[in-house]
Amino acid sequence: METASKNVTNVVRSMKLLKVDGYCATKTMGNDDCIKSTHNIGGYEWEICIYPAMMPRARDGTPWVAVKLVFLSE
């Protein structure tokens, strides 16, 4: 499974586009399992945790995911 991020702005703040290919491979993950990605933004370390199995499907059948942003720097 490949992941990709892209810096979409050149200002002080930073925005990341996170793309997860192979979502079907995450269907067997448990609620506590996550996909982690670490980024340095403005000199600070951040971790993005994606929990694909955490959320139920929407009424129209669209899958949802939970995302947690963790500040790792002191």
All heavy atoms as a GROMACS GRO file, in nm:
protein
  575
    1MET      N    1   0.084  -0.116   0.000
    1MET     CA    2   0.000   0.000   0.000
    1MET      C    3   0.089   0.123   0.000
    1MET      O    4   0.177   0.137   0.083
    1MET     CB    5  -0.090  -0.002   0.123
    1MET     CG    6  -0.176   0.117   0.134
    1MET     SD    7  -0.297   0.118   0.269
    1MET     CE    8  -0.249  -0.009   0.376
    2GLU      N    9   0.066   0.215  -0.092
    2GLU     CA   10   0.144   0.337  -0.101
    2GLU      C   11   0.068   0.452  -0.037
    2GLU      O   12  -0.054   0.457  -0.041
    2GLU     CB   13   0.171   0.371  -0.247
    2GLU     CG   14   0.260   0.272  -0.317
    2GLU     CD   15   0.287   0.314  -0.460
    2GLU    OE1   16   0.294   0.436  -0.485
    2GLU    OE2   17   0.299   0.225  -0.544
    3THR      N   18   0.142   0.543   0.027
    3THR     CA   19   0.082   0.666   0.074
    3THR      C   20   0.159   0.781   0.012
    3THR      O   21   0.275   0.767  -0.023
    3THR     CB   22   0.087   0.677   0.228
    3THR    OG1   23   0.223   0.673   0.269
    3THR    CG2   24   0.009   0.565   0.294
    4ALA      N   25   0.093   0.893  -0.001
    4ALA     CA   26   0.159   1.009  -0.059
    4ALA      C   27   0.108   1.134   0.011
    4ALA      O   28  -0.007   1.141   0.052
    4ALA     CB   29   0.129   1.017  -0.208
    5SER      N   30   0.195   1.232   0.028
    5SER     CA   31   0.151   1.361   0.079
    5SER      C   32   0.210   1.469  -0.010
    5SER      O   33   0.314   1.449  -0.073
    5SER     CB   34   0.194   1.381   0.224
    5SER     OG   35   0.334   1.388   0.233
    6LYS      N   36   0.145   1.582  -0.014
    6LYS     CA   37   0.189   1.690  -0.100
    6LYS      C   38   0.169   1.822  -0.028
    6LYS      O   39   0.062   1.847   0.026
    6LYS     CB   40   0.107   1.688  -0.229
    6LYS     CG   41   0.147   1.795  -0.329
    6LYS     CD   42   0.063   1.783  -0.454
    6LYS     CE   43   0.104   1.888  -0.555
    6LYS     NZ   44   0.024   1.881  -0.677
    7ASN      N   45   0.272   1.905  -0.025
    7ASN     CA   46   0.262   2.038   0.032
    7ASN      C   47   0.187   2.124  -0.069
    7ASN      O   48   0.235   2.145  -0.179
    7ASN     CB   49   0.401   2.093   0.060
    7ASN     CG   50   0.396   2.224   0.136
    7ASN    OD1   51   0.290   2.281   0.157
    7ASN    ND2   52   0.511   2.270   0.177
    8VAL      N   53   0.069   2.175  -0.030
    8VAL     CA   54  -0.014   2.248  -0.125
    8VAL      C   55  -0.014   2.398  -0.098
    8VAL      O   56  -0.098   2.471  -0.150
    8VAL     CB   57  -0.158   2.193  -0.127
    8VAL    CG1   58  -0.160   2.053  -0.182
    8VAL    CG2   59  -0.221   2.200   0.011
    9THR      N   60   0.077   2.448  -0.015
    9THR     CA   61   0.084   2.590   0.013
    9THR      C   62   0.226   2.632   0.046
    9THR      O   63   0.307   2.550   0.087
    9THR     CB   64  -0.012   2.627   0.130
    9THR    OG1   65  -0.008   2.767   0.148
    9THR    CG2   66   0.027   2.558   0.258
   10ASN      N   67   0.260   2.758   0.027
   10ASN     CA   68   0.394   2.809   0.055
   10ASN      C   69   0.392   2.915   0.164
   10ASN      O   70   0.476   3.003   0.166
   10ASN     CB   71   0.456   2.866  -0.072
   10ASN     CG   72   0.491   2.758  -0.171
   10ASN    OD1   73   0.531   2.649  -0.131
   10ASN    ND2   74   0.476   2.786  -0.298
   11VAL      N   75   0.295   2.912   0.254
   11VAL     CA   76   0.288   3.008   0.363
   11VAL      C   77   0.332   2.943   0.493
   11VAL      O   78   0.373   2.827   0.495
   11VAL     CB   79   0.145   3.066   0.376
   11VAL    CG1   80   0.108   3.146   0.254
   11VAL    CG2   81   0.044   2.957   0.398
   12VAL      N   82   0.320   3.015   0.604
   12VAL     CA   83   0.365   2.964   0.734
   12VAL      C   84   0.293   2.834   0.770
   12VAL      O   85   0.353   2.740   0.818
   12VAL     CB   86   0.347   3.070   0.843
   12VAL    CG1   87   0.377   3.013   0.980
   12VAL    CG2   88   0.433   3.191   0.814
   13ARG      N   89   0.165   2.829   0.748
   13ARG     CA   90   0.094   2.706   0.778
   13ARG      C   91   0.125   2.602   0.672
   13ARG      O   92   0.171   2.635   0.562
   13ARG     CB   93  -0.056   2.730   0.787
   13ARG     CG   94  -0.118   2.762   0.656
   13ARG     CD   95  -0.267   2.781   0.669
   13ARG     NE   96  -0.322   2.797   0.537
   13ARG     CZ   97  -0.430   2.864   0.511
   13ARG    NH1   98  -0.497   2.922   0.607
   13ARG    NH2   99  -0.475   2.872   0.388
   14SER      N  100   0.097   2.479   0.701
   14SER     CA  101   0.125   2.372   0.606
   14SER      C  102   0.002   2.285   0.593
   14SER      O  103  -0.060   2.248   0.693
   14SER     CB  104   0.245   2.289   0.652
   14SER     OG  105   0.270   2.187   0.559
   15MET      N  106  -0.033   2.252   0.472
   15MET     CA  107  -0.146   2.164   0.446
   15MET      C  108  -0.090   2.041   0.376
   15MET      O  109  -0.004   2.050   0.291
   15MET     CB  110  -0.250   2.234   0.359
   15MET     CG  111  -0.306   2.358   0.424
   15MET     SD  112  -0.402   2.460   0.312
   15MET     CE  113  -0.547   2.362   0.288
   16LYS      N  114  -0.138   1.925   0.414
   16LYS     CA  115  -0.094   1.800   0.354
   16LYS      C  116  -0.214   1.731   0.290
   16LYS      O  117  -0.321   1.723   0.350
   16LYS     CB  118  -0.033   1.706   0.458
   16LYS     CG  119   0.090   1.759   0.527
   16LYS     CD  120   0.208   1.752   0.436
   16LYS     CE  121   0.332   1.798   0.508
   16LYS     NZ  122   0.450   1.790   0.426
   17LEU      N  123  -0.194   1.683   0.173
   17LEU     CA  124  -0.292   1.598   0.107
   17LEU      C  125  -0.243   1.456   0.127
   17LEU      O  126  -0.136   1.420   0.078
   17LEU     CB  127  -0.302   1.632  -0.042
   17LEU     CG  128  -0.389   1.539  -0.126
   17LEU    CD1  129  -0.534   1.545  -0.080
   17LEU    CD2  130  -0.376   1.578  -0.272
   18LEU      N  131  -0.316   1.377   0.200
   18LEU     CA  132  -0.276   1.241   0.232
   18LEU      C  133  -0.365   1.146   0.152
   18LEU      O  134  -0.487   1.148   0.164
   18LEU     CB  135  -0.291   1.214   0.381
   18LEU     CG  136  -0.245   1.079   0.430
   18LEU    CD1  137  -0.094   1.065   0.412
   18LEU    CD2  138  -0.282   1.062   0.576
   19LYS      N  139  -0.302   1.067   0.068
   19LYS     CA  140  -0.374   0.973  -0.017
   19LYS      C  141  -0.337   0.831   0.025
   19LYS      O  142  -0.220   0.798   0.034
   19LYS     CB  143  -0.337   0.996  -0.164
   19LYS     CG  144  -0.406   0.903  -0.259
   19LYS     CD  145  -0.361   0.931  -0.402
   19LYS     CE  146  -0.421   0.830  -0.497
   19LYS     NZ  147  -0.367   0.845  -0.632
   20VAL      N  148  -0.438   0.750   0.051
   20VAL     CA  149  -0.415   0.610   0.090
   20VAL      C  150  -0.464   0.522  -0.024
   20VAL      O  151  -0.584   0.516  -0.051
   20VAL     CB  152  -0.488   0.574   0.221
   20VAL    CG1  153  -0.465   0.429   0.257
   20VAL    CG2  154  -0.444   0.667   0.334
   21ASP      N  155  -0.370   0.457  -0.094
   21ASP     CA  156  -0.406   0.363  -0.200
   21ASP      C  157  -0.425   0.226  -0.138
   21ASP      O  158  -0.357   0.190  -0.043
   21ASP     CB  159  -0.295   0.357  -0.305
   21ASP     CG  160  -0.284   0.485  -0.385
   21ASP    OD1  161  -0.389   0.548  -0.409
   21ASP    OD2  162  -0.172   0.522  -0.421
   22GLY      N  163  -0.514   0.148  -0.191
   22GLY     CA  164  -0.534   0.012  -0.142
   22GLY      C  165  -0.621   0.006  -0.019
   22GLY      O  166  -0.597  -0.070   0.073
   23TYR      N  167  -0.725   0.090  -0.014
   23TYR     CA  168  -0.812   0.093   0.103
   23TYR      C  169  -0.871  -0.044   0.134
   23TYR      O  170  -0.887  -0.079   0.250
   23TYR     CB  171  -0.924   0.195   0.084
   23TYR     CG  172  -1.019   0.200   0.201
   23TYR    CD1  173  -0.984   0.268   0.317
   23TYR    CD2  174  -1.142   0.136   0.197
   23TYR    CE1  175  -1.069   0.272   0.425
   23TYR    CE2  176  -1.228   0.140   0.304
   23TYR     CZ  177  -1.192   0.208   0.418
   23TYR     OH  178  -1.276   0.211   0.524
   24CYS      N  179  -0.896  -0.126   0.034
   24CYS     CA  180  -0.956  -0.258   0.058
   24CYS      C  181  -0.866  -0.344   0.147
   24CYS      O  182  -0.915  -0.431   0.218
   24CYS     CB  183  -0.988  -0.327  -0.073
   24CYS     SG  184  -0.843  -0.364  -0.173
   25ALA      N  185  -0.736  -0.319   0.146
   25ALA     CA  186  -0.645  -0.396   0.231
   25ALA      C  187  -0.664  -0.363   0.378
   25ALA      O  188  -0.622  -0.438   0.465
   25ALA     CB  189  -0.500  -0.369   0.190
   26THR      N  190  -0.729  -0.251   0.409
   26THR     CA  191  -0.748  -0.210   0.548
   26THR      C  192  -0.876  -0.267   0.609
   26THR      O  193  -0.901  -0.250   0.727
   26THR     CB  194  -0.752  -0.057   0.560
   26THR    OG1  195  -0.866  -0.008   0.488
   26THR    CG2  196  -0.626   0.005   0.504
   27LYS      N  197  -0.957  -0.334   0.530
   27LYS     CA  198  -1.085  -0.386   0.580
   27LYS      C  199  -1.068  -0.487   0.692
   27LYS      O  200  -1.156  -0.504   0.773
   27LYS     CB  201  -1.166  -0.448   0.466
   27LYS     CG  202  -1.222  -0.345   0.371
   27LYS     CD  203  -1.305  -0.412   0.264
   27LYS     CE  204  -1.363  -0.310   0.170
   27LYS     NZ  205  -1.446  -0.370   0.066
   28THR      N  206  -0.954  -0.554   0.699
   28THR     CA  207  -0.932  -0.654   0.803
   28THR      C  208  -0.869  -0.594   0.928
   28THR      O  209  -0.846  -0.665   1.024
   28THR     CB  210  -0.842  -0.767   0.751
   28THR    OG1  211  -0.716  -0.712   0.711
   28THR    CG2  212  -0.906  -0.839   0.634
   29MET      N  213  -0.841  -0.465   0.928
   29MET     CA  214  -0.781  -0.400   1.044
   29MET      C  215  -0.884  -0.387   1.156
   29MET      O  216  -1.002  -0.365   1.132
   29MET     CB  217  -0.728  -0.261   1.008
   29MET     CG  218  -0.612  -0.264   0.911
   29MET     SD  219  -0.558  -0.100   0.860
   29MET     CE  220  -0.485  -0.040   1.011
   30GLY      N  221  -0.837  -0.400   1.280
   30GLY     CA  222  -0.924  -0.382   1.396
   30GLY      C  223  -0.941  -0.236   1.430
   30GLY      O  224  -0.874  -0.148   1.375
   31ASN      N  225  -1.032  -0.206   1.524
   31ASN     CA  226  -1.061  -0.068   1.563
   31ASN      C  227  -0.939   0.004   1.619
   31ASN      O  228  -0.929   0.126   1.608
   31ASN     CB  229  -1.175  -0.062   1.663
   31ASN     CG  230  -1.309  -0.082   1.597
   31ASN    OD1  231  -1.321  -0.073   1.475
   31ASN    ND2  232  -1.410  -0.110   1.675
   32ASP      N  233  -0.847  -0.067   1.684
   32ASP     CA  234  -0.729  -0.004   1.744
   32ASP      C  235  -0.610   0.003   1.650
   32ASP      O  236  -0.507   0.061   1.684
   32ASP     CB  237  -0.689  -0.078   1.872
   32ASP     CG  238  -0.794  -0.067   1.981
   32ASP    OD1  239  -0.864   0.037   1.984
   32ASP    OD2  240  -0.807  -0.160   2.063
   33ASP      N  241  -0.621  -0.057   1.532
   33ASP     CA  242  -0.511  -0.056   1.434
   33ASP      C  243  -0.516   0.074   1.354
   33ASP      O  244  -0.623   0.121   1.316
   33ASP     CB  245  -0.523  -0.174   1.338
   33ASP     CG  246  -0.509  -0.307   1.408
   33ASP    OD1  247  -0.440  -0.313   1.511
   33ASP    OD2  248  -0.569  -0.405   1.359
   34CYS      N  249  -0.397   0.131   1.331
   34CYS     CA  250  -0.394   0.256   1.255
   34CYS      C  251  -0.277   0.256   1.157
   34CYS      O  252  -0.182   0.180   1.170
   34CYS     CB  253  -0.386   0.378   1.346
   34CYS     SG  254  -0.226   0.403   1.424
   35ILE      N  255  -0.287   0.343   1.059
   35ILE     CA  256  -0.180   0.368   0.963
   35ILE      C  257  -0.119   0.501   1.007
   35ILE      O  258  -0.189   0.602   1.017
   35ILE     CB  259  -0.235   0.380   0.820
   35ILE    CG1  260  -0.304   0.250   0.780
   35ILE    CG2  261  -0.124   0.416   0.722
   35ILE    CD1  262  -0.387   0.261   0.654
   36LYS      N  263   0.013   0.501   1.036
   36LYS     CA  264   0.079   0.622   1.087
   36LYS      C  265   0.167   0.686   0.981
   36LYS      O  266   0.232   0.617   0.903
   36LYS     CB  267   0.166   0.587   1.209
   36LYS     CG  268   0.086   0.543   1.328
   36LYS     CD  269   0.178   0.516   1.446
   36LYS     CE  270   0.098   0.467   1.565
   36LYS     NZ  271   0.184   0.443   1.681
   37SER      N  272   0.169   0.818   0.984
   37SER     CA  273   0.254   0.895   0.896
   37SER      C  274   0.308   1.013   0.975
   37SER      O  275   0.231   1.085   1.039
   37SER     CB  276   0.172   0.944   0.776
   37SER     OG  277   0.250   1.023   0.691
   38THR      N  278   0.440   1.034   0.977
   38THR     CA  279   0.502   1.142   1.053
   38THR      C  280   0.550   1.251   0.959
   38THR      O  281   0.607   1.221   0.853
   38THR     CB  282   0.621   1.088   1.136
   38THR    OG1  283   0.575   0.980   1.218
   38THR    CG2  284   0.679   1.194   1.225
   39HIS      N  285   0.528   1.377   0.997
   39HIS     CA  286   0.565   1.492   0.914
   39HIS      C  287   0.629   1.599   1.000
   39HIS      O  288   0.590   1.621   1.113
   39HIS     CB  289   0.442   1.551   0.845
   39HIS     CG  290   0.370   1.453   0.759
   39HIS    ND1  291   0.408   1.428   0.630
   39HIS    CD2  292   0.265   1.373   0.784
   39HIS    CE1  293   0.326   1.336   0.578
   39HIS    NE2  294   0.240   1.301   0.670
   40ASN      N  295   0.729   1.670   0.943
   40ASN     CA  296   0.788   1.785   1.009
   40ASN      C  297   0.729   1.908   0.942
   40ASN      O  298   0.748   1.931   0.823
   40ASN     CB  299   0.940   1.783   0.994
   40ASN     CG  300   1.006   1.895   1.072
   40ASN    OD1  301   0.975   2.012   1.053
   40ASN    ND2  302   1.096   1.858   1.160
   41ILE      N  303   0.656   1.987   1.021
   41ILE     CA  304   0.589   2.106   0.968
   41ILE      C  305   0.633   2.225   1.051
   41ILE      O  306   0.609   2.229   1.171
   41ILE     CB  307   0.436   2.089   0.973
   41ILE    CG1  308   0.394   1.968   0.890
   41ILE    CG2  309   0.367   2.217   0.924
   41ILE    CD1  310   0.250   1.928   0.904
   42GLY      N  311   0.701   2.318   0.988
   42GLY     CA  312   0.746   2.437   1.058
   42GLY      C  313   0.844   2.408   1.170
   42GLY      O  314   0.849   2.480   1.269
   43GLY      N  315   0.920   2.300   1.158
   43GLY     CA  316   1.016   2.262   1.261
   43GLY      C  317   0.957   2.180   1.374
   43GLY      O  318   1.026   2.148   1.471
   44TYR      N  319   0.830   2.142   1.363
   44TYR     CA  320   0.763   2.062   1.465
   44TYR      C  321   0.723   1.926   1.407
   44TYR      O  322   0.679   1.917   1.292
   44TYR     CB  323   0.638   2.132   1.518
   44TYR     CG  324   0.669   2.262   1.585
   44TYR    CD1  325   0.652   2.383   1.518
   44TYR    CD2  326   0.715   2.265   1.716
   44TYR    CE1  327   0.681   2.504   1.580
   44TYR    CE2  328   0.744   2.386   1.778
   44TYR     CZ  329   0.727   2.504   1.711
   44TYR     OH  330   0.756   2.622   1.772
   45GLU      N  331   0.739   1.823   1.486
   45GLU     CA  332   0.704   1.688   1.443
   45GLU      C  333   0.557   1.660   1.474
   45GLU      O  334   0.511   1.681   1.587
   45GLU     CB  335   0.790   1.584   1.513
   45GLU     CG  336   0.933   1.578   1.463
   45GLU     CD  337   0.944   1.526   1.320
   45GLU    OE1  338   0.878   1.428   1.286
   45GLU    OE2  339   1.021   1.587   1.243
   46TRP      N  340   0.485   1.610   1.374
   46TRP     CA  341   0.345   1.573   1.388
   46TRP      C  342   0.327   1.430   1.337
   46TRP      O  343   0.397   1.386   1.247
   46TRP     CB  344   0.257   1.665   1.304
   46TRP     CG  345   0.253   1.805   1.352
   46TRP    CD1  346   0.339   1.905   1.318
   46TRP    CD2  347   0.158   1.862   1.441
   46TRP    NE1  348   0.303   2.021   1.381
   46TRP    CE2  349   0.193   1.998   1.458
   46TRP    CE3  350   0.047   1.812   1.510
   46TRP    CZ2  351   0.120   2.084   1.539
   46TRP    CZ3  352  -0.025   1.899   1.590
   46TRP    CH2  353   0.011   2.032   1.605
   47GLU      N  354   0.233   1.361   1.394
   47GLU     CA  355   0.199   1.226   1.348
   47GLU      C  356   0.051   1.224   1.314
   47GLU      O  357  -0.032   1.274   1.390
   47GLU     CB  358   0.229   1.125   1.458
   47GLU     CG  359   0.198   0.981   1.419
   47GLU     CD  360   0.235   0.887   1.531
   47GLU    OE1  361   0.159   0.881   1.630
   47GLU    OE2  362   0.339   0.822   1.519
   48ILE      N  363   0.020   1.168   1.199
   48ILE     CA  364  -0.118   1.149   1.157
   48ILE      C  365  -0.148   1.000   1.169
   48ILE      O  366  -0.076   0.917   1.114
   48ILE     CB  367  -0.140   1.195   1.012
   48ILE    CG1  368  -0.107   1.343   0.999
   48ILE    CG2  369  -0.283   1.166   0.967
   48ILE    CD1  370  -0.105   1.392   0.856
   49CYS      N  371  -0.252   0.966   1.243
   49CYS     CA  372  -0.296   0.827   1.258
   49CYS      C  373  -0.432   0.814   1.191
   49CYS      O  374  -0.526   0.887   1.223
   49CYS     CB  375  -0.308   0.789   1.405
   49CYS     SG  376  -0.155   0.803   1.498
   50ILE      N  377  -0.443   0.720   1.099
   50ILE     CA  378  -0.569   0.694   1.030
   50ILE      C  379  -0.622   0.559   1.076
   50ILE      O  380  -0.552   0.459   1.070
   50ILE     CB  381  -0.549   0.694   0.877
   50ILE    CG1  382  -0.491   0.829   0.833
   50ILE    CG2  383  -0.679   0.664   0.805
   50ILE    CD1  384  -0.449   0.831   0.689
   51TYR      N  385  -0.745   0.560   1.125
   51TYR     CA  386  -0.811   0.439   1.174
   51TYR      C  387  -0.923   0.402   1.077
   51TYR      O  388  -1.036   0.447   1.091
   51TYR     CB  389  -0.869   0.463   1.314
   51TYR     CG  390  -0.766   0.496   1.418
   51TYR    CD1  391  -0.722   0.626   1.438
   51TYR    CD2  392  -0.712   0.395   1.497
   51TYR    CE1  393  -0.626   0.655   1.535
   51TYR    CE2  394  -0.616   0.424   1.594
   51TYR     CZ  395  -0.575   0.555   1.611
   51TYR     OH  396  -0.481   0.584   1.706
   52PRO      N  397  -0.894   0.318   0.978
   52PRO     CA  398  -0.994   0.286   0.875
   52PRO      C  399  -1.115   0.210   0.928
   52PRO      O  400  -1.224   0.226   0.875
   52PRO     CB  401  -0.917   0.200   0.774
   52PRO     CG  402  -0.774   0.216   0.807
   52PRO     CD  403  -0.766   0.258   0.949
   53ALA      N  404  -1.099   0.128   1.030
   53ALA     CA  405  -1.209   0.045   1.077
   53ALA      C  406  -1.289   0.112   1.188
   53ALA      O  407  -1.387   0.056   1.236
   53ALA     CB  408  -1.154  -0.089   1.128
   54MET      N  409  -1.249   0.231   1.230
   54MET     CA  410  -1.311   0.295   1.346
   54MET      C  411  -1.456   0.337   1.323
   54MET      O  412  -1.539   0.325   1.409
   54MET     CB  413  -1.228   0.417   1.386
   54MET     CG  414  -1.276   0.486   1.512
   54MET     SD  415  -1.252   0.389   1.659
   54MET     CE  416  -1.083   0.425   1.693
   55MET      N  417  -1.485   0.387   1.205
   55MET     CA  418  -1.617   0.445   1.180
   55MET      C  419  -1.702   0.352   1.094
   55MET      O  420  -1.651   0.286   1.004
   55MET     CB  421  -1.601   0.579   1.109
   55MET     CG  422  -1.514   0.677   1.185
   55MET     SD  423  -1.581   0.722   1.344
   55MET     CE  424  -1.679   0.860   1.297
   56PRO      N  425  -1.832   0.348   1.121
   56PRO     CA  426  -1.922   0.270   1.034
   56PRO      C  427  -1.942   0.341   0.901
   56PRO      O  428  -1.906   0.457   0.885
   56PRO     CB  429  -2.052   0.267   1.114
   56PRO     CG  430  -2.048   0.392   1.196
   56PRO     CD  431  -1.902   0.416   1.229
   57ARG      N  432  -1.999   0.271   0.809
   57ARG     CA  433  -2.027   0.331   0.678
   57ARG      C  434  -2.140   0.434   0.692
   57ARG      O  435  -2.226   0.423   0.776
   57ARG     CB  436  -2.067   0.224   0.577
   57ARG     CG  437  -1.951   0.137   0.537
   57ARG     CD  438  -1.992   0.042   0.425
   57ARG     NE  439  -1.878  -0.033   0.380
   57ARG     CZ  440  -1.800   0.004   0.278
   57ARG    NH1  441  -1.826   0.112   0.212
   57ARG    NH2  442  -1.697  -0.069   0.242
   58ALA      N  443  -2.137   0.533   0.604
   58ALA     CA  444  -2.243   0.634   0.601
   58ALA      C  445  -2.372   0.568   0.550
   58ALA      O  446  -2.370   0.456   0.499
   58ALA     CB  447  -2.202   0.749   0.510
   59ARG      N  448  -2.482   0.638   0.564
   59ARG     CA  449  -2.612   0.583   0.521
   59ARG      C  450  -2.612   0.543   0.374
   59ARG      O  451  -2.680   0.450   0.334
   59ARG     CB  452  -2.721   0.686   0.546
   59ARG     CG  453  -2.750   0.705   0.692
   59ARG     CD  454  -2.864   0.801   0.713
   59ARG     NE  455  -2.874   0.832   0.854
   59ARG     CZ  456  -2.916   0.945   0.901
   59ARG    NH1  457  -2.954   1.041   0.819
   59ARG    NH2  458  -2.922   0.965   1.031
   60ASP      N  459  -2.534   0.616   0.292
   60ASP     CA  460  -2.530   0.585   0.149
   60ASP      C  461  -2.427   0.478   0.116
   60ASP      O  462  -2.404   0.447   0.001
   60ASP     CB  463  -2.503   0.711   0.067
   60ASP     CG  464  -2.364   0.770   0.092
   60ASP    OD1  465  -2.290   0.717   0.177
   60ASP    OD2  466  -2.331   0.868   0.025
   61GLY      N  467  -2.362   0.419   0.220
   61GLY     CA  468  -2.264   0.312   0.197
   61GLY      C  469  -2.121   0.359   0.183
   61GLY      O  470  -2.030   0.280   0.170
   62THR      N  471  -2.099   0.491   0.186
   62THR     CA  472  -1.964   0.546   0.173
   62THR      C  473  -1.884   0.515   0.300
   62THR      O  474  -1.930   0.542   0.410
   62THR     CB  475  -1.970   0.699   0.153
   62THR    OG1  476  -2.052   0.726   0.041
   62THR    CG2  477  -1.832   0.756   0.134
   63PRO      N  478  -1.764   0.457   0.287
   63PRO     CA  479  -1.685   0.427   0.407
   63PRO      C  480  -1.628   0.554   0.470
   63PRO      O  481  -1.596   0.650   0.399
   63PRO     CB  482  -1.573   0.336   0.355
   63PRO     CG  483  -1.563   0.366   0.210
   63PRO     CD  484  -1.699   0.411   0.165
   64TRP      N  485  -1.618   0.554   0.602
   64TRP     CA  486  -1.560   0.665   0.676
   64TRP      C  487  -1.434   0.616   0.745
   64TRP      O  488  -1.416   0.498   0.766
   64TRP     CB  489  -1.656   0.711   0.785
   64TRP     CG  490  -1.777   0.784   0.738
   64TRP    CD1  491  -1.860   0.747   0.636
   64TRP    CD2  492  -1.831   0.902   0.794
   64TRP    NE1  493  -1.963   0.836   0.624
   64TRP    CE2  494  -1.948   0.933   0.721
   64TRP    CE3  495  -1.794   0.985   0.897
   64TRP    CZ2  496  -2.026   1.043   0.749
   64TRP    CZ3  497  -1.873   1.094   0.926
   64TRP    CH2  498  -1.987   1.123   0.852
   65VAL      N  499  -1.348   0.708   0.783
   65VAL     CA  500  -1.231   0.676   0.864
   65VAL      C  501  -1.219   0.779   0.975
   65VAL      O  502  -1.270   0.890   0.964
   65VAL     CB  503  -1.100   0.674   0.782
   65VAL    CG1  504  -1.102   0.567   0.674
   65VAL    CG2  505  -1.070   0.810   0.722
   66ALA      N  506  -1.151   0.741   1.084
   66ALA     CA  507  -1.118   0.836   1.190
   66ALA      C  508  -0.973   0.878   1.172
   66ALA      O  509  -0.888   0.796   1.135
   66ALA     CB  510  -1.139   0.772   1.327
   67VAL      N  511  -0.944   1.005   1.196
   67VAL     CA  512  -0.809   1.057   1.181
   67VAL      C  513  -0.770   1.126   1.312
   67VAL      O  514  -0.848   1.204   1.367
   67VAL     CB  515  -0.800   1.158   1.064
   67VAL    CG1  516  -0.661   1.217   1.055
   67VAL    CG2  517  -0.839   1.091   0.934
   68LYS      N  518  -0.650   1.096   1.361
   68LYS     CA  519  -0.600   1.160   1.483
   68LYS      C  520  -0.469   1.230   1.450
   68LYS      O  521  -0.378   1.173   1.390
   68LYS     CB  522  -0.577   1.054   1.591
   68LYS     CG  523  -0.526   1.112   1.721
   68LYS     CD  524  -0.530   1.009   1.834
   68LYS     CE  525  -0.410   0.919   1.833
   68LYS     NZ  526  -0.401   0.831   1.951
   69LEU      N  527  -0.459   1.357   1.489
   69LEU     CA  528  -0.338   1.436   1.470
   69LEU      C  529  -0.268   1.447   1.604
   69LEU      O  530  -0.326   1.491   1.703
   69LEU     CB  531  -0.374   1.576   1.418
   69LEU     CG  532  -0.261   1.672   1.392
   69LEU    CD1  533  -0.168   1.617   1.284
   69LEU    CD2  534  -0.314   1.808   1.353
   70VAL      N  535  -0.140   1.404   1.609
   70VAL     CA  536  -0.064   1.400   1.735
   70VAL      C  537   0.057   1.493   1.724
   70VAL      O  538   0.136   1.481   1.629
   70VAL     CB  539  -0.015   1.256   1.764
   70VAL    CG1  540   0.062   1.250   1.895
   70VAL    CG2  541  -0.132   1.159   1.766
   71PHE      N  542   0.072   1.584   1.820
   71PHE     CA  543   0.187   1.673   1.826
   71PHE      C  544   0.299   1.600   1.900
   71PHE      O  545   0.284   1.564   2.016
   71PHE     CB  546   0.148   1.802   1.900
   71PHE     CG  547   0.259   1.903   1.909
   71PHE    CD1  548   0.302   1.970   1.795
   71PHE    CD2  549   0.318   1.932   2.029
   71PHE    CE1  550   0.403   2.065   1.802
   71PHE    CE2  551   0.419   2.027   2.038
   71PHE     CZ  552   0.462   2.092   1.924
   72LEU      N  553   0.412   1.574   1.834
   72LEU     CA  554   0.519   1.494   1.892
   72LEU      C  555   0.630   1.578   1.952
   72LEU      O  556   0.706   1.529   2.037
   72LEU     CB  557   0.579   1.400   1.786
   72LEU     CG  558   0.484   1.299   1.724
   72LEU    CD1  559   0.554   1.222   1.613
   72LEU    CD2  560   0.430   1.204   1.829
   73SER      N  561   0.646   1.703   1.910
   73SER     CA  562   0.755   1.788   1.960
   73SER      C  563   0.725   1.833   2.103
   73SER      O  564   0.612   1.833   2.148
   73SER     CB  565   0.772   1.910   1.870
   73SER     OG  566   0.812   1.870   1.741
   74GLU      N  567   0.831   1.876   2.171
   74GLU     CA  568   0.812   1.926   2.308
   74GLU      C  569   0.783   2.073   2.307
   74GLU      O  570   0.819   2.145   2.220
   74GLU     CB  571   0.938   1.899   2.390
   74GLU     CG  572   0.957   1.752   2.414
   74GLU     CD  573   1.070   1.726   2.512
   74GLU    OE1  574   1.100   1.813   2.595
   74GLU    OE2  575   1.126   1.617   2.504
   0.00000   0.00000   0.00000
